[in-house]
Every structure is written in structure tokens, then in C-alpha cells.
Amino acid sequence: MGMQRELQARRRRRLRYQLRSKANGRPRLSVFRSSKNIYVQVIDDTTGKTLAAASTLEAAVKSQLKTGADIEAARAVGKLIAERAKSAGLEQVVFDRGSYIYHGRVKALAESAREGGLAF
């Protein structure tokens, strides 16, 4: 594991630890950002199950985007996860930005999920 990965893992662990103490039972909205796509899952950490997921790999989303790696794409995914979480009966989540700073794609996804009616 390179130094970069090590630091990334450390940031992610630090953040998750903080989140667990603040979540009090709320599921975690976890974001993963790769160079070509962006993925998001709503995870219930008490059971370890994924309750809802969305990404730029899905045909419905992919067809409307020129790339899965820009802010437009992140907004689309944010909107989608909000719809899916709500249909699964979730309103309250806690935002897990992983090892990424709250900026750019990660921020755009969060904002559009909030607009879609998720509270965090």
C-alpha cells in the first residue's frame, strides 16, 4: 500500500469514527469517487446492510451524461439517491465524505441530495 493510500485510509477511518459517535442510529450516506465515476450508498451500520445505492454506471443515468466524472454527474446521482432513500422510507442520514474533502463533486452530490429531501 502506497503512502497516499495509507493516508487516505487513515482519513477515512478518522472520519467514520467521528460519524459513528454523531450518527445515533442514522444510516450513513457514503460517497466513493473514482476518476471516471461517482458512487453513493446509504448504509445501515447496525446491520451492515446497504439500503439504497446509486451511481453513474447505471444505464438510466449514464445515457443523460457526457461523462460520469463531473459535477453534473454528481448532481444527477445525488438526486437519484435522495429519491431511492425516500422510497425506502429514509429521511435522516449522516453524510460520509470518506477521505475526500467536501468540495467539487462530493459537495455537488451532497447538495443535490439535500434538495431531493434528505436531511443531513
LOFI-702344 format. One line per 5 residues: number of its first residue (from 1); their letters; for each residue x, y negated, z of C-alpha. Coordinates in nm, 3 decimals, always signed. Layout:
BEGIN
NUM	a	X:Y:Z; ...
% end
This chain:
BEGIN
1	mgmqr	+0.000:+0.000:+0.000; +0.146:-0.335:-0.101; +0.182:-0.627:+0.136; -0.103:-0.802:-0.042; -0.340:-0.509:+0.015
6	elqar	-0.230:-0.480:+0.376; -0.312:-0.845:+0.444; -0.641:-0.810:+0.259; -0.737:-0.509:+0.468; -0.640:-0.694:+0.784
11	rrrrl	-0.858:-0.994:+0.694; -1.147:-0.766:+0.613; -1.116:-0.580:+0.945; -1.090:-0.904:+1.140; -1.400:-1.044:+0.974
16	ryqlr	-1.606:-0.724:+1.015; -1.516:-0.715:+1.382; -1.642:-1.072:+1.425; -1.957:-0.989:+1.230; -2.039:-0.682:+1.437
21	skang	-2.047:-0.888:+1.752; -2.270:-1.150:+1.595; -2.497:-0.927:+1.389; -2.709:-0.787:+1.674; -2.874:-0.523:+1.460
26	rprls	-2.899:-0.719:+1.137; -2.779:-0.539:+0.824; -2.461:-0.661:+0.658; -2.460:-0.819:+0.312; -2.124:-0.701:+0.182
31	vfrss	-1.961:-0.854:-0.126; -1.696:-0.693:-0.343; -1.532:-0.898:-0.614; -1.320:-0.740:-0.885; -1.156:-0.914:-1.177
36	kniyv	-1.438:-0.817:-1.415; -1.744:-0.770:-1.195; -1.909:-0.856:-0.868; -2.098:-0.614:-0.645; -2.311:-0.658:-0.336
41	qvidd	-2.467:-0.415:-0.091; -2.690:-0.452:+0.211; -2.560:-0.203:+0.466; -2.719:-0.091:+0.791; -2.415:-0.031:+1.010
46	ttgkt	-2.604:+0.157:+1.279; -2.680:+0.442:+1.037; -2.408:+0.363:+0.782; -2.664:+0.360:+0.501; -2.686:+0.124:+0.205
51	laaas	-3.035:-0.027:+0.198; -3.008:-0.228:-0.124; -2.743:-0.290:-0.385; -2.689:-0.496:-0.699; -2.401:-0.558:-0.937
56	tleaa	-2.307:-0.698:-1.276; -2.272:-0.341:-1.406; -2.647:-0.293:-1.429; -2.787:-0.297:-1.781; -3.063:-0.546:-1.696
61	vksql	-2.813:-0.795:-1.557; -2.531:-0.722:-1.799; -2.738:-0.791:-2.109; -2.803:-1.151:-1.999; -2.444:-1.239:-1.914
66	ktgad	-2.141:-1.308:-2.125; -1.914:-1.178:-1.850; -1.958:-1.023:-1.508; -1.680:-1.233:-1.363; -1.811:-1.589:-1.345
71	ieaar	-2.030:-1.799:-1.119; -2.332:-1.745:-1.346; -2.297:-1.370:-1.294; -2.259:-1.410:-0.919; -2.580:-1.617:-0.907
76	avgkl	-2.773:-1.354:-1.101; -2.656:-1.081:-0.864; -2.738:-1.295:-0.560; -3.092:-1.345:-0.686; -3.131:-0.975:-0.756
81	iaera	-3.009:-0.862:-0.414; -3.249:-1.106:-0.247; -3.543:-0.953:-0.438; -3.434:-0.598:-0.357; -3.369:-0.669:+0.008
86	ksagl	-3.710:-0.830:+0.043; -3.885:-0.539:-0.123; -3.703:-0.315:+0.126; -3.853:-0.535:+0.399; -3.536:-0.726:+0.492
91	eqvvf	-3.520:-1.098:+0.554; -3.242:-1.133:+0.808; -2.891:-1.028:+0.712; -2.537:-1.119:+0.807; -2.301:-1.225:+0.528
96	drgsy	-1.982:-1.023:+0.490; -1.738:-1.201:+0.261; -1.479:-0.927:+0.311; -1.129:-1.057:+0.256; -1.239:-1.333:+0.020
101	iyhgr	-1.268:-1.698:+0.112; -1.616:-1.848:+0.097; -1.566:-2.016:-0.236; -1.644:-1.978:-0.605; -1.817:-1.653:-0.697
106	vkala	-1.862:-1.537:-0.340; -2.019:-1.869:-0.243; -2.242:-1.879:-0.551; -2.374:-1.532:-0.472; -2.447:-1.629:-0.112
111	esare	-2.629:-1.946:-0.208; -2.846:-1.779:-0.466; -2.935:-1.501:-0.219; -3.043:-1.769:+0.027; -3.254:-1.936:-0.239
116	gglaf	-3.409:-1.597:-0.307; -3.530:-1.595:+0.052; -3.268:-1.407:+0.251; -3.186:-1.568:+0.583; -2.823:-1.580:+0.699
% end
